[in-house]
Every structure is written in structure tokens, then in C-alpha cells.
Amino acid sequence: MKTTGGSDAAKRRAGERAAEAVADGDVVGLGTGSTTAYAIEAIGRAVDDGLEVRGIATSFQSRRLALEEGIRLTELDAVEGVDLAIDGADRVVDDPGSAAHGTLIKGGGAAHTREKLVDASADRFVVVADPSKLTDRLEASVPVAVLPEAHTVVAERIAELGGEATLRDAQQKDGPVVTDAGNLVLDCAFGPIDDPAELAERLSSLPGVVEHGLFVDVADATYVGTDDGVEVRRY
């Protein structure tokens, strides 16, 4: 489920700081969420001032905002590579002494399948977050996108892994959340996740799973907006 928390000022600082890393001529992955929206708006202002970039949107939401901001869009299969991806996260492991340092949980907005594709394809992937997203250890539910006809089978396999899967319901209509690609989302509670890399591998191996929200060894840095400025974690 989508997480809340963190001040708008902190989110704005993180997003605008990440936008400063965009260089002329870059292909930029445009993530999804309230913090990333500030980055997209800042990139749009830079485009108005003459910056030449192409964006790859990770969701209908980010595509619509990018078009409103005048950012020229392209697709992953139409470029040689992605120079920089900017995206948010629902949870970020912030423990330099942990092997999971920098691991993310994403998918609160149900866009994690395309987000992971774009973020993992980028030369640099920068996470934008506020302090409410930082944690010493992952304990939040892991969103898992599944083929519609496979959701009950996958839920059973999740239980065998020690988790509890809940089909995500839509908020403004009857029925489940349906992703941009037509998949359903299971929110899978495992309690404290001691080894995210192992769980990620097991989830990926389940038939019917399209993508899960554990991002392991994908992020290069996290820009954390605070009341006083921006703190940078590098991995």
C-alpha cells in the first residue's frame, strides 16, 4: 500500500536536488510518486530554460506530469540507454553496517514493474525520499504484481514462504487495483525481512509473478530531504 508521511518541503528539497543531476542531452527515467513529482517539475523548469532531455515515464501518472511540464518523452526500446533514473521509494534500508544497506521496497503506487525495468537500466539510479521512508530493517509489506489468473496460486506460494498475501483493493471503485499493464497486486507481509536478497530471488522464481517490489543492489544513492536541506546516502 502507498505510504504517507514526510513534509512537502522535505520532499521538494529531495526532488529538486535530484533534478540538478540531470545534464544536457540526458535520457532520464521519470519515477512515480509525490516526491518524484517535484523532480519532474524541476526538470520541466530546466527544459523551459533550454535544457535538452528525453524522459522515460514509469507510469501513466509520471507520463501525464512530464507532458504537462513540456518534457519530451521516449521509450526504453528507442534509446541506447538511460543516463539517470530518479524515483521514490516506500522504504529504504538506512544502515551502513547492513548487507541490505540501500535496499528498497517500492510499489505503493503499483508501478514497480516498469519502475524496476527503467531504474535497473539506468547508468545511475537516484532515490528521492523524506526521513519517514528510512528504516534499519525492512518490515513493510512487499507489493507483488501478478498475472490476474495467477493471484490465488501465487498467494498460496507466498504462504509457503512464510508470508501473508492480500489482494490490493481499489479505493475509488469496487474490485482490485489493476496496474497500467493489466496485472493485479498482492501486498505480502513477511514481518522483519532479514535477507531481502534471498526473498527477492524466491519471489522472482514463482510462476505467475510479474515483478516484486524488492529493489536489491539497484540504487546508487538516496537523496533524503529534511527540514534543513538534503542528506545524501551513496551505495
Contacts in CASP RR format, 6 or more apart in sequence:
PFRMAT RR
TARGET T0000
AUTHOR 0000-0000-0000
METHOD contacts of the structure
MODEL  1
MKTTGGSDAAKRRAGERAAEAVADGDVVGLGTGSTTAYAIEAIGRAVDDG
LEVRGIATSFQSRRLALEEGIRLTELDAVEGVDLAIDGADRVVDDPGSAA
HGTLIKGGGAAHTREKLVDASADRFVVVADPSKLTDRLEASVPVAVLPEA
HTVVAERIAELGGEATLRDAQQKDGPVVTDAGNLVLDCAFGPIDDPAELA
ERLSSLPGVVEHGLFVDVADATYVGTDDGVEVRRY
1 108 0 8 1.000
1 141 0 8 1.000
1 168 0 8 1.000
1 187 0 8 1.000
2 90 0 8 1.000
2 108 0 8 1.000
2 109 0 8 1.000
3 90 0 8 1.000
3 91 0 8 1.000
3 108 0 8 1.000
3 132 0 8 1.000
3 133 0 8 1.000
3 140 0 8 1.000
5 130 0 8 1.000
5 132 0 8 1.000
6 130 0 8 1.000
6 131 0 8 1.000
6 132 0 8 1.000
7 130 0 8 1.000
7 227 0 8 1.000
9 227 0 8 1.000
10 130 0 8 1.000
10 131 0 8 1.000
10 225 0 8 1.000
10 226 0 8 1.000
10 227 0 8 1.000
11 34 0 8 1.000
11 35 0 8 1.000
11 38 0 8 1.000
11 128 0 8 1.000
11 130 0 8 1.000
11 225 0 8 1.000
12 38 0 8 1.000
13 225 0 8 1.000
13 226 0 8 1.000
13 229 0 8 1.000
13 230 0 8 1.000
14 35 0 8 1.000
14 38 0 8 1.000
14 39 0 8 1.000
14 128 0 8 1.000
14 129 0 8 1.000
14 130 0 8 1.000
14 223 0 8 1.000
14 224 0 8 1.000
14 225 0 8 1.000
14 230 0 8 1.000
15 35 0 8 1.000
15 36 0 8 1.000
15 38 0 8 1.000
15 39 0 8 1.000
15 42 0 8 1.000
15 86 0 8 1.000
15 128 0 8 1.000
15 223 0 8 1.000
15 225 0 8 1.000
16 38 0 8 1.000
16 39 0 8 1.000
16 42 0 8 1.000
17 128 0 8 1.000
17 223 0 8 1.000
17 225 0 8 1.000
17 230 0 8 1.000
18 39 0 8 1.000
18 86 0 8 1.000
18 126 0 8 1.000
18 128 0 8 1.000
18 223 0 8 1.000
19 38 0 8 1.000
19 39 0 8 1.000
19 40 0 8 1.000
19 42 0 8 1.000
19 43 0 8 1.000
19 46 0 8 1.000
19 86 0 8 1.000
20 42 0 8 1.000
21 84 0 8 1.000
21 86 0 8 1.000
21 124 0 8 1.000
21 126 0 8 1.000
22 28 0 8 1.000
22 43 0 8 1.000
22 46 0 8 1.000
22 51 0 8 1.000
22 53 0 8 1.000
22 84 0 8 1.000
22 86 0 8 1.000
23 83 0 8 1.000
23 84 0 8 1.000
24 51 0 8 1.000
24 52 0 8 1.000
24 53 0 8 1.000
25 51 0 8 1.000
25 52 0 8 1.000
25 53 0 8 1.000
25 54 0 8 1.000
25 83 0 8 1.000
26 53 0 8 1.000
26 54 0 8 1.000
26 83 0 8 1.000
26 84 0 8 1.000
27 53 0 8 1.000
27 54 0 8 1.000
27 55 0 8 1.000
27 56 0 8 1.000
27 74 0 8 1.000
27 79 0 8 1.000
27 81 0 8 1.000
27 82 0 8 1.000
27 83 0 8 1.000
27 84 0 8 1.000
28 43 0 8 1.000
28 53 0 8 1.000
28 54 0 8 1.000
28 55 0 8 1.000
28 56 0 8 1.000
28 82 0 8 1.000
28 83 0 8 1.000
28 84 0 8 1.000
28 85 0 8 1.000
28 86 0 8 1.000
29 55 0 8 1.000
29 56 0 8 1.000
29 57 0 8 1.000
29 58 0 8 1.000
29 82 0 8 1.000
29 84 0 8 1.000
29 85 0 8 1.000
29 86 0 8 1.000
29 87 0 8 1.000
29 118 0 8 1.000
29 119 0 8 1.000
29 122 0 8 1.000
30 36 0 8 1.000
30 39 0 8 1.000
30 40 0 8 1.000
30 43 0 8 1.000
30 55 0 8 1.000
30 56 0 8 1.000
30 57 0 8 1.000
30 58 0 8 1.000
30 62 0 8 1.000
30 63 0 8 1.000
30 65 0 8 1.000
30 66 0 8 1.000
30 71 0 8 1.000
30 86 0 8 1.000
31 40 0 8 1.000
31 57 0 8 1.000
31 58 0 8 1.000
31 59 0 8 1.000
31 62 0 8 1.000
31 85 0 8 1.000
31 86 0 8 1.000
31 87 0 8 1.000
31 88 0 8 1.000
31 111 0 8 1.000
31 115 0 8 1.000
31 118 0 8 1.000
31 119 0 8 1.000
32 58 0 8 1.000
32 59 0 8 1.000
32 61 0 8 1.000
32 62 0 8 1.000
32 87 0 8 1.000
32 88 0 8 1.000
32 109 0 8 1.000
32 111 0 8 1.000
32 115 0 8 1.000
33 61 0 8 1.000
33 62 0 8 1.000
33 88 0 8 1.000
33 109 0 8 1.000
35 88 0 8 1.000
35 128 0 8 1.000
35 129 0 8 1.000
35 130 0 8 1.000
36 62 0 8 1.000
36 86 0 8 1.000
36 87 0 8 1.000
36 88 0 8 1.000
36 128 0 8 1.000
37 62 0 8 1.000
37 65 0 8 1.000
38 128 0 8 1.000
39 86 0 8 1.000
39 128 0 8 1.000
40 62 0 8 1.000
40 65 0 8 1.000
40 66 0 8 1.000
40 69 0 8 1.000
40 71 0 8 1.000
41 65 0 8 1.000
41 69 0 8 1.000
43 51 0 8 1.000
43 53 0 8 1.000
43 69 0 8 1.000
43 71 0 8 1.000
44 51 0 8 1.000
44 66 0 8 1.000
44 69 0 8 1.000
44 70 0 8 1.000
44 71 0 8 1.000
45 69 0 8 1.000
46 53 0 8 1.000
47 53 0 8 1.000
47 69 0 8 1.000
47 70 0 8 1.000
47 71 0 8 1.000
47 72 0 8 1.000
48 70 0 8 1.000
53 71 0 8 1.000
53 72 0 8 1.000
54 71 0 8 1.000
54 72 0 8 1.000
54 73 0 8 1.000
54 74 0 8 1.000
54 79 0 8 1.000
55 66 0 8 1.000
55 71 0 8 1.000
55 72 0 8 1.000
55 73 0 8 1.000
55 74 0 8 1.000
56 73 0 8 1.000
56 74 0 8 1.000
56 75 0 8 1.000
56 76 0 8 1.000
56 79 0 8 1.000
56 82 0 8 1.000
56 118 0 8 1.000
57 63 0 8 1.000
57 66 0 8 1.000
57 73 0 8 1.000
58 87 0 8 1.000
58 111 0 8 1.000
58 114 0 8 1.000
58 115 0 8 1.000
58 118 0 8 1.000
58 119 0 8 1.000
59 109 0 8 1.000
59 111 0 8 1.000
59 114 0 8 1.000
59 115 0 8 1.000
59 180 0 8 1.000
60 180 0 8 1.000
61 111 0 8 1.000
62 111 0 8 1.000
63 73 0 8 1.000
66 73 0 8 1.000
67 73 0 8 1.000
76 82 0 8 1.000
76 117 0 8 1.000
76 118 0 8 1.000
76 121 0 8 1.000
81 121 0 8 1.000
81 122 0 8 1.000
81 123 0 8 1.000
82 118 0 8 1.000
82 121 0 8 1.000
82 122 0 8 1.000
82 123 0 8 1.000
83 122 0 8 1.000
83 123 0 8 1.000
83 124 0 8 1.000
84 122 0 8 1.000
84 123 0 8 1.000
84 124 0 8 1.000
84 125 0 8 1.000
84 126 0 8 1.000
85 118 0 8 1.000
85 119 0 8 1.000
85 121 0 8 1.000
85 122 0 8 1.000
85 124 0 8 1.000
85 125 0 8 1.000
85 126 0 8 1.000
86 126 0 8 1.000
86 128 0 8 1.000
87 106 0 8 1.000
87 115 0 8 1.000
87 118 0 8 1.000
87 119 0 8 1.000
87 125 0 8 1.000
87 126 0 8 1.000
87 127 0 8 1.000
87 128 0 8 1.000
88 106 0 8 1.000
88 127 0 8 1.000
88 128 0 8 1.000
88 129 0 8 1.000
88 133 0 8 1.000
89 104 0 8 1.000
89 105 0 8 1.000
89 106 0 8 1.000
89 127 0 8 1.000
89 129 0 8 1.000
89 133 0 8 1.000
89 215 0 8 1.000
89 219 0 8 1.000
89 222 0 8 1.000
90 104 0 8 1.000
90 105 0 8 1.000
90 106 0 8 1.000
90 107 0 8 1.000
90 108 0 8 1.000
90 133 0 8 1.000
90 140 0 8 1.000
91 104 0 8 1.000
91 105 0 8 1.000
91 133 0 8 1.000
91 135 0 8 1.000
91 138 0 8 1.000
91 140 0 8 1.000
92 102 0 8 1.000
92 103 0 8 1.000
92 104 0 8 1.000
92 127 0 8 1.000
92 129 0 8 1.000
92 133 0 8 1.000
92 134 0 8 1.000
92 135 0 8 1.000
92 219 0 8 1.000
92 222 0 8 1.000
92 233 0 8 1.000
93 100 0 8 1.000
93 101 0 8 1.000
93 102 0 8 1.000
93 103 0 8 1.000
93 104 0 8 1.000
93 135 0 8 1.000
93 136 0 8 1.000
93 137 0 8 1.000
93 138 0 8 1.000
93 196 0 8 1.000
94 101 0 8 1.000
94 102 0 8 1.000
94 134 0 8 1.000
94 135 0 8 1.000
94 136 0 8 1.000
94 222 0 8 1.000
94 233 0 8 1.000
95 101 0 8 1.000
95 136 0 8 1.000
95 137 0 8 1.000
98 136 0 8 1.000
98 137 0 8 1.000
99 197 0 8 1.000
100 137 0 8 1.000
100 138 0 8 1.000
100 195 0 8 1.000
100 196 0 8 1.000
100 197 0 8 1.000
100 216 0 8 1.000
101 235 0 8 1.000
102 219 0 8 1.000
102 222 0 8 1.000
102 233 0 8 1.000
102 235 0 8 1.000
103 138 0 8 1.000
103 196 0 8 1.000
103 197 0 8 1.000
103 214 0 8 1.000
103 215 0 8 1.000
103 216 0 8 1.000
103 217 0 8 1.000
104 127 0 8 1.000
104 213 0 8 1.000
104 214 0 8 1.000
104 215 0 8 1.000
104 218 0 8 1.000
104 219 0 8 1.000
105 138 0 8 1.000
105 140 0 8 1.000
105 141 0 8 1.000
105 142 0 8 1.000
105 143 0 8 1.000
105 213 0 8 1.000
105 214 0 8 1.000
105 215 0 8 1.000
106 112 0 8 1.000
106 115 0 8 1.000
106 116 0 8 1.000
106 143 0 8 1.000
106 213 0 8 1.000
106 215 0 8 1.000
107 115 0 8 1.000
107 143 0 8 1.000
107 185 0 8 1.000
107 213 0 8 1.000
108 143 0 8 1.000
109 143 0 8 1.000
110 143 0 8 1.000
110 145 0 8 1.000
110 168 0 8 1.000
110 177 0 8 1.000
110 179 0 8 1.000
110 180 0 8 1.000
110 185 0 8 1.000
111 179 0 8 1.000
111 180 0 8 1.000
112 143 0 8 1.000
112 145 0 8 1.000
112 211 0 8 1.000
112 212 0 8 1.000
112 213 0 8 1.000
113 145 0 8 1.000
113 179 0 8 1.000
113 181 0 8 1.000
113 183 0 8 1.000
113 210 0 8 1.000
113 211 0 8 1.000
114 180 0 8 1.000
114 181 0 8 1.000
116 211 0 8 1.000
116 213 0 8 1.000
116 215 0 8 1.000
116 218 0 8 1.000
119 125 0 8 1.000
119 215 0 8 1.000
119 218 0 8 1.000
119 219 0 8 1.000
120 218 0 8 1.000
124 220 0 8 1.000
124 221 0 8 1.000
125 218 0 8 1.000
125 219 0 8 1.000
125 220 0 8 1.000
126 219 0 8 1.000
126 220 0 8 1.000
126 221 0 8 1.000
126 222 0 8 1.000
126 223 0 8 1.000
127 219 0 8 1.000
127 221 0 8 1.000
127 222 0 8 1.000
127 223 0 8 1.000
128 222 0 8 1.000
128 223 0 8 1.000
128 225 0 8 1.000
129 222 0 8 1.000
129 223 0 8 1.000
129 224 0 8 1.000
129 225 0 8 1.000
130 224 0 8 1.000
130 225 0 8 1.000
130 226 0 8 1.000
131 224 0 8 1.000
131 225 0 8 1.000
131 226 0 8 1.000
134 224 0 8 1.000
137 192 0 8 1.000
137 193 0 8 1.000
137 194 0 8 1.000
138 192 0 8 1.000
138 193 0 8 1.000
138 196 0 8 1.000
138 214 0 8 1.000
139 191 0 8 1.000
139 192 0 8 1.000
139 193 0 8 1.000
141 166 0 8 1.000
141 187 0 8 1.000
141 188 0 8 1.000
141 189 0 8 1.000
141 190 0 8 1.000
142 187 0 8 1.000
142 188 0 8 1.000
142 190 0 8 1.000
142 193 0 8 1.000
142 199 0 8 1.000
142 203 0 8 1.000
142 212 0 8 1.000
142 213 0 8 1.000
142 214 0 8 1.000
143 168 0 8 1.000
143 185 0 8 1.000
143 186 0 8 1.000
143 187 0 8 1.000
143 188 0 8 1.000
143 212 0 8 1.000
143 213 0 8 1.000
144 154 0 8 1.000
144 158 0 8 1.000
144 165 0 8 1.000
144 185 0 8 1.000
144 186 0 8 1.000
144 187 0 8 1.000
144 188 0 8 1.000
144 203 0 8 1.000
144 209 0 8 1.000
144 211 0 8 1.000
144 212 0 8 1.000
144 213 0 8 1.000
145 179 0 8 1.000
145 181 0 8 1.000
145 183 0 8 1.000
145 184 0 8 1.000
145 185 0 8 1.000
145 209 0 8 1.000
145 210 0 8 1.000
145 211 0 8 1.000
145 212 0 8 1.000
146 154 0 8 1.000
146 183 0 8 1.000
146 184 0 8 1.000
146 185 0 8 1.000
146 186 0 8 1.000
146 208 0 8 1.000
146 209 0 8 1.000
146 210 0 8 1.000
147 183 0 8 1.000
147 184 0 8 1.000
147 208 0 8 1.000
147 210 0 8 1.000
148 182 0 8 1.000
148 183 0 8 1.000
148 184 0 8 1.000
150 207 0 8 1.000
150 208 0 8 1.000
150 209 0 8 1.000
151 167 0 8 1.000
151 184 0 8 1.000
151 186 0 8 1.000
153 207 0 8 1.000
153 208 0 8 1.000
154 165 0 8 1.000
154 186 0 8 1.000
154 206 0 8 1.000
154 207 0 8 1.000
154 208 0 8 1.000
154 209 0 8 1.000
155 165 0 8 1.000
155 167 0 8 1.000
155 186 0 8 1.000
157 206 0 8 1.000
158 164 0 8 1.000
158 165 0 8 1.000
158 186 0 8 1.000
158 188 0 8 1.000
158 206 0 8 1.000
159 165 0 8 1.000
161 190 0 8 1.000
161 199 0 8 1.000
161 202 0 8 1.000
161 203 0 8 1.000
162 190 0 8 1.000
163 188 0 8 1.000
163 189 0 8 1.000
163 190 0 8 1.000
163 191 0 8 1.000
164 188 0 8 1.000
164 189 0 8 1.000
165 186 0 8 1.000
165 187 0 8 1.000
165 188 0 8 1.000
166 186 0 8 1.000
166 187 0 8 1.000
166 188 0 8 1.000
166 189 0 8 1.000
167 176 0 8 1.000
167 184 0 8 1.000
167 185 0 8 1.000
167 186 0 8 1.000
168 176 0 8 1.000
168 177 0 8 1.000
168 184 0 8 1.000
168 185 0 8 1.000
168 186 0 8 1.000
168 187 0 8 1.000
169 175 0 8 1.000
169 176 0 8 1.000
169 177 0 8 1.000
170 176 0 8 1.000
170 177 0 8 1.000
170 178 0 8 1.000
176 184 0 8 1.000
176 185 0 8 1.000
177 184 0 8 1.000
177 185 0 8 1.000
178 184 0 8 1.000
179 185 0 8 1.000
181 210 0 8 1.000
183 210 0 8 1.000
188 203 0 8 1.000
190 199 0 8 1.000
193 199 0 8 1.000
196 214 0 8 1.000
196 216 0 8 1.000
197 216 0 8 1.000
197 217 0 8 1.000
199 214 0 8 1.000
200 212 0 8 1.000
200 214 0 8 1.000
200 216 0 8 1.000
203 209 0 8 1.000
203 212 0 8 1.000
203 214 0 8 1.000
204 212 0 8 1.000
219 235 0 8 1.000
220 234 0 8 1.000
220 235 0 8 1.000
221 232 0 8 1.000
221 233 0 8 1.000
221 234 0 8 1.000
221 235 0 8 1.000
222 232 0 8 1.000
222 233 0 8 1.000
222 235 0 8 1.000
223 230 0 8 1.000
223 231 0 8 1.000
223 232 0 8 1.000
224 230 0 8 1.000
224 231 0 8 1.000
224 232 0 8 1.000
224 233 0 8 1.000
225 231 0 8 1.000
END
